[in-house]
Amino acid sequence: MSGRTGGLNNNATVDTNDQISVMVDYVNQHFVAGDRIVTSDMLWYLSYVYYNRTDAKPLLYTRRCPRVFRVGRIPMVSARW
């Protein structure tokens, strides 16, 4: 095992502009009072909330129920299709 450095090298490259933090930072810079932010699923919602620096309260969109309701402290937006 001599010469082995340990660790995992996956040779992956990362595009620094292809990160949710970059997208949320853009929204933070261009946010105007009255704007609404709606995310499509819980993964995007939680990631957005983590990086959000505006006063906006992001909404989580779901089309499964015919009304607006709250789950805990997370506002949900529903639409009938």
N, C-alpha and C positions, 0 to 999 in steps of 0.2 A: 504494500500500500504506500510505499514511498513515492513522493511526487504528487500525491493526491491532495487537493486543497480543501475538499469538502464543500458542502453547499450545493445549490441547484442552479444551473445556468440554463435557461430556456431560450436564450438568444432572441428574446422578444424585443421589438422596438416599440416605443410609445410615442404617439403623436400628441404633443403637449396641447395642441388646439382642439383635440378630440376628447375633451374631458367635460364632465357635467359642471365642474367648478367654473370653467371658462364661459359656458352658456349662461349660468346663473349670474356670474359677474357682469356679463353684458346686459342682462335684464335689470340687475341692480342699478347700473349706470344710466339706463334709459327709462326706468320706471317713472310714471307720472301718476299723481294722485287720481284715483278713480279706475286705474287699470285693474284687471282681474287676472289672476294666474290660475289656470286649471291644469292639473296633471292627469295622465291617463291611467296610472296604476300606482300601487303602494311603493314600488321601488323608486319611481320618479318622485313621488310625493316626499318620501323620507329624505332622499338625496337633496331635493330642492330646499326643503325646510332647513337642512343642515347648513347650506351655503347662503340662504336668503338673508339679505341685509336691509330689506325694505320693511315698511310697515304693513305691507300686504299679507294677508293670511291666505296662503295657497289653498285651493280646493281640490278634492279628489273626485274625479268624474267616474260615475258608474251608470249604466243604463239598465240595470236589473230591477230597479224599484221605481214606481211612478210618482215619487215625491222627494222633497228635500228633507233630510234628516241628519242627525248627528250620531256618530259612533264615538263615545267618549268625548274627547275634545276635538276630534277631527271632523270638520264640516264636509258633508258629502253632497254632491250635486247629482240628481238623477233626472233622466228624461224618458218619456214613454215612446217607444219606437214601434 
